[in-house]
């Protein structure tokens, strides 16, 4: 299929997210959501996933052979969940000779939060640490990575982001991800001590002032399906053998911390 044909094709996407305890899957036709399913809890993820996908296909009234491309979140997240989700989607894609759109959970969360000069996505990495990545999102939903994905102690995150905000003269920062709720008390304490205005966003953000604590996106698969449709149209797909989980290993994290926490490939926040 030529790039021109891909651009003109409205894709039927099956997207799956098993990176957290809030697993989800969705089927979309272009930017229209046909069916979705969200599951809270890690119980029997590998046992139930195939039957849940079968239920979703039935609800959307489509067959697995009808799917144009598969979307899958590749991390960061639960090692077990990642392996189960990736193995399932790669199996379908290989058997049906269909492409995969691979997405990081951080970028899907940033996109779901709306327009922002800087969105700081923080996800619980346990032991007082978070996965951290910065993004900018424009009016078209296009995402720009402002930093690499890394891991950091939570008490390092807020001073670092504040320093970066001042150095870049940015009026506001959007905080998103499950660690926002988990470490909300620490975030608000730092904001009070530094006289930073804070607000809890109930809807999409639009470059407001201060620090905006975005409401947690309950299930990521619908947003992932829409994003996968756009990436498919741009030809940003992989075959099954090219898709791998995105892990942030402690050894890599320590190196990045020494370089200034976020790393220097895209920006230096030290």
C-alpha positions in Angstrom: 0.0 0.0 0.0 1.4 3.4 -1.0 1.7 6.3 1.4 -1.0 8.2 -0.6 -3.4 5.2 -0.1 -2.6 5.1 3.6 -3.3 8.8 4.0 -6.7 8.4 2.3 -7.7 5.3 4.3 -9.8 5.6 7.4 -8.3 3.0 9.6 -10.1 0.6 11.9 -7.9 0.5 15.0 -7.9 -2.0 17.9 -5.8 -0.4 20.8 -4.8 -2.2 24.0 -3.3 -0.8 27.2 -2.0 -3.2 29.8 0.6 -0.9 31.4 -1.2 -0.4 34.7 -3.9 -1.8 37.0 -6.4 0.1 34.8 -6.2 -2.0 31.7 -8.3 -1.0 28.7 -9.0 -1.6 25.1 -10.9 0.2 22.4 -11.9 0.0 18.7 -12.1 3.2 16.7 -12.9 4.0 13.1 -10.8 7.1 12.4 -11.7 9.5 15.2 -15.0 7.7 16.0 -15.1 5.4 19.0 -17.0 2.2 18.2 -16.4 0.3 21.5 -14.3 0.4 24.6 -13.7 -1.7 27.7 -11.9 -0.8 30.9 -10.9 -3.2 33.7 -9.6 -2.2 37.1 -7.3 -4.7 38.7 -4.4 -7.0 37.7 -6.2 -10.3 38.3 -5.8 -13.0 35.6 -4.7 -10.4 33.0 -3.2 -13.1 30.7 -6.2 -15.4 31.2 -8.9 -12.8 30.4 -7.3 -10.6 27.7 -8.3 -12.7 24.7 -11.9 -13.1 25.9 -12.1 -9.4 26.6 -10.9 -8.6 23.1 -13.5 -11.0 21.7 -16.2 -9.3 23.7 -15.0 -5.9 22.4 -15.0 -7.1 18.7 -18.6 -8.4 19.2 -19.7 -5.1 20.7 -18.2 -3.1 17.8 -19.7 -5.6 15.3 -16.3 -6.2 13.6 -14.2 -9.2 13.0 -10.5 -9.4 14.0 -9.7 -9.7 10.2 -11.3 -6.3 9.7 -8.8 -4.5 11.8 -6.5 -2.2 9.8 -3.8 -1.8 12.4 -3.2 -2.5 16.1 -2.3 0.1 18.7 -0.5 -0.8 21.8 1.1 1.0 24.8 4.7 -0.2 25.2 5.4 1.4 28.6 6.5 2.5 31.1 4.4 0.4 33.4 3.9 -3.0 34.9 6.4 -5.5 33.6 3.9 -8.4 33.7 1.1 -6.3 32.1 3.4 -5.0 29.4 4.5 -8.5 28.4 0.9 -9.8 28.3 -0.4 -7.0 26.2 2.5 -6.9 23.8 2.6 -10.6 23.3 -1.2 -10.6 22.5 -1.0 -7.7 20.0 2.1 -9.0 18.3 0.5 -12.4 17.9 -2.5 -10.9 16.2 -0.4 -8.6 14.0 1.9 -11.4 12.9 -0.9 -13.9 12.2 -2.9 -11.3 10.2 0.1 -9.5 8.6 -1.2 -6.2 10.0 0.9 -3.2 11.2 1.3 -2.0 14.8 1.4 1.5 16.1 3.5 1.5 19.3 3.0 4.4 21.8 4.4 5.3 25.2 1.9 5.7 27.9 3.4 9.1 28.8 2.7 10.6 25.4 -0.9 9.3 25.3 -1.6 10.8 28.7 -0.1 14.2 27.6 -2.2 14.2 24.5 -5.3 13.4 26.5 -4.7 16.4 28.7 -5.0 19.0 25.8 -3.1 22.0 24.7 -0.1 22.9 26.8 3.3 24.6 26.5 4.6 22.0 29.0 2.9 18.9 30.4 4.8 17.0 33.0 3.7 13.4 33.1 4.6 11.5 36.2 3.7 7.9 36.8 4.2 5.8 39.9 7.4 3.8 39.7 7.2 2.7 43.4 9.7 3.2 46.2 9.2 6.9 46.2 10.2 7.2 42.5 8.3 8.3 39.4 8.6 7.9 35.7 8.9 11.4 34.3 8.6 13.0 30.9 7.9 16.5 29.6 5.8 17.3 26.5 4.3 20.2 24.6 0.9 19.7 22.9 -0.3 22.1 20.2 -3.9 22.9 19.0 -3.8 20.1 16.5 -2.9 17.5 19.1 0.6 17.1 17.8 3.0 16.2 20.6 6.6 17.4 21.0 8.9 15.6 23.5 10.7 18.2 25.6 12.7 15.5 27.5 13.5 11.9 27.5 11.6 9.5 29.7 13.5 8.9 32.9 13.0 7.9 36.5 13.5 10.1 39.5 12.9 10.5 43.3 9.7 12.5 43.8 11.4 15.1 46.0 13.6 16.0 43.1 10.8 16.4 40.6 9.0 19.6 41.7 12.1 21.8 42.3 13.5 20.7 38.9 10.2 21.5 37.1 10.0 24.8 38.8 13.5 25.7 37.8 12.8 24.7 34.2 9.6 26.7 34.1 11.4 29.8 35.3 14.3 29.3 32.9 11.9 29.0 29.9 9.6 31.8 31.1 6.6 29.5 31.0 3.3 30.8 32.7 2.0 27.3 33.6 2.7 23.6 33.9 0.2 20.8 33.5 0.8 17.8 35.8 -0.7 14.5 34.7 -0.5 10.8 35.5 -1.3 8.6 38.4 1.6 10.0 40.5 -0.1 13.4 40.6 -2.8 12.1 42.9 -0.4 9.8 44.8 2.0 12.8 45.6 -0.6 15.6 45.5 0.2 16.6 49.1 4.0 17.0 48.3 3.2 18.9 45.1 0.8 21.4 46.8 3.3 21.9 49.7 6.1 22.8 47.3 3.7 25.1 45.4 2.6 26.9 48.6 6.2 27.4 49.8 7.1 28.9 46.4 3.9 30.9 46.0 2.8 29.0 42.9 -0.9 29.2 42.0 -2.4 25.7 41.7 -5.6 24.5 40.2 -7.3 21.1 39.8 -8.5 20.8 36.2 -11.8 19.2 35.5 -11.7 19.5 31.8 -9.0 19.8 29.1 -6.2 22.3 29.8 -5.5 25.3 27.7 -2.2 26.9 28.8 -3.5 28.3 32.1 -1.4 30.0 34.7 0.3 28.3 37.6 0.4 24.5 38.2 -2.5 22.6 36.8 -3.2 19.2 38.4 -5.0 17.3 35.7 -7.7 14.8 36.6 -6.5 11.3 36.0 -7.4 9.8 32.7 -9.3 6.7 33.8 -8.7 4.5 30.8 -6.1 5.3 28.0 -7.2 2.9 25.2 -9.7 5.3 23.6 -7.2 8.1 23.4 -4.6 5.6 22.2 -6.9 4.4 19.4 -7.4 8.0 18.1 -3.7 8.7 18.3 -2.9 5.4 16.6 -5.2 6.3 13.7 -3.3 9.6 13.2 0.1 7.9 13.4 -1.1 5.2 11.0 -2.1 7.9 8.4 1.5 9.3 8.7 3.0 5.9 8.1 4.3 5.6 11.6 3.8 1.8 12.0 6.0 -1.2 12.8 5.7 -4.9 12.1 5.4 -7.3 15.0 9.0 -8.2 15.1 10.0 -4.5 15.6 7.8 -3.8 18.6 9.4 -4.1 22.1 8.5 -3.0 25.6 9.9 0.4 26.7 11.6 -0.2 30.0 13.5 2.4 32.1 16.2 0.4 33.9 17.7 1.6 37.1 21.2 1.7 35.6 20.0 4.0 32.8 18.2 6.2 35.3 21.3 6.6 37.4 23.2 7.8 34.4 20.5 10.3 33.5 20.4 11.6 37.0 24.1 12.3 36.9 23.5 14.2 33.6 20.8 16.4 35.3 17.9 14.1 35.9 16.1 14.5 32.6 19.0 13.9 30.3 20.5 16.1 27.6 19.4 14.6 24.3 16.4 17.0 24.1 16.8 19.4 26.9 19.0 19.9 30.0 17.0 20.7 33.1 19.9 20.7 35.5 
